[in-house]
Amino acid sequence: MIVKTLDQILNTRDHVTGDAFDSRRLLLAKDGLGYSLHDTICKKGSHQRLHYKNHIEANYCIAGEGEVENVATGQVYPVSPGTIYVLDRNDAHIVRATKSDLRFVCIFTPALSGHETHDEDGSYSAPAGNDPQ
């Protein structure tokens, strides 16, 4: 059984921050589950263009208001508590925290190591030993 608290993650290597986000990485590849689980805050006023070419990501909003745009179609979806969006086709997308911080529970498969950084196109590199999805 794995039991962790958010307080155990804060201000450790598994708490990754940037200008637009604050990602608390609760479960990672090292936990051996095949997926990773993150508690992520997108900061108010930020927008992030992302394109996870090597991962499938699901995002469940638990706080805040904003929107997500599908880059390929231009369709914009409102995001608020209770909204889930899944990048099931490795969709390029833009997340905007328009009215407040957005807080998500995020799942990545394959699992992230926790120390990836976004490439120029907003993606993470393929995990070692895994085929891109």
C-alpha positions, 0 to 999 in steps of 0.5 A: 500500500502506498500512502502519501500526503500533499504536505510530504510532497511540498518543497521537495524534488517532487514539487515542481514550479514554473511561471504558469504552474505549480505541480505537486507530483504525488505518484510517479514512475518510481512508484511502479504503477504505470501512471503518475498522479499530480495535483497541479495549479495553473496560475491565474492569468496564465496560458500554456500551450502544451502537446503531450505527444508521448503521453495520454493525460487526463485532467479533473478540475477541482477548483477555479475557472478557465478554459481549454482550447483544442489547437487542431479544431479551435474549439474552446471548452469552459473549465470549472470544478467538476470538468474533466478533459482527456487528451486521448489523441495526444491533442495539442491544447492551450490551458488558460486560467482566466478568472482564477487559479485552476487546480487539477488532479492530473493523470499521465500514462505512461508515468512521468519520472517527475523531473521532465521539462517541457520541450519547445513544442510543449511536450515531454520526451518519451519515457526510456524503455517505452514506445511513444503512444 
